[in-house]
């Protein structure tokens, strides 16, 4: 990420972070089972994949919001 982009929204930890990156980090940390326990959606439970999860999350704002909040908690915990 360029410093110019960081200066546009310096206090927004989600700025410039792609949904696929968020999902990959959550899976790496929690695994599919852990993610399904924290966010109760079928795309994490039944034959989960990055592709199907991204499709679902892009079409379902409430689920994407939950994923983004879980990611924010994860990055705050890492600091």
N, C-alpha and C positions, 0 to 999 in steps of 0.2 A: 504494500500500500504506500502510495506516495505521501510525502509530508504535506503537500497541498491538500489532499483529500482529508488527512487527519486534522488539518487546521479548520476545515469547513465544519466539522462536528467533533471537536476534541473530547467532549464528554459523553459521546454515544458509543458504547462498546460494541454495538451491533452494526455500526456503519461500515460498509464495505465487506461484511462477512456474508458469504454465500450460504444458502440453505443446505447445500450438499456438505459444506464444511462443518456446519453445526451438527448435522446428522451423523457424520463420520466421527466427530469428536465424542458425541454422546454414546455412540455404539462402542467406541474404543474404551470409554470409561465404564459404562453400565452393562454393555452387551445387549443383545436383543431382548432377552428375558427381563433384565433389569429395567430396560426402557419400557417394556410392556407393563411392568408392575407400576411404574411411576405415571405413565400415561396410557390409559385403558382404551386403546384403539386396535382394531383388527390388523391393520397393516404392520404392526409390531409383533403380533401374536401368531398369525396364521401365515406360514411360508413367507417370512419377512425378506425384503430386499430393499436396497437403496432406491432403485428405480420406482417400485410401487409406492414406497413411503413418500418419495418426493412428489409423485403425482397426487397422492392423497393430500399431503400437506399444502400443496399449492392451491388446491380446490377447497380446502376446509380451513377457514380462518381461525376458528376456535382451537383446532388441534395445532395449527402452526404457532399460535400464541402460547400454548402450553409448552411446546418444544423450545421456543425461544426463551421462555422464562426459566425452564430447566437448564438451558445452556448458560444463561446469565448467572444462575446460582453456581454452576460448575466453575465458571471463570472467576467468580468472586472468591470461591473456596480455594482455588489454586493460588491466588495472590497472597 
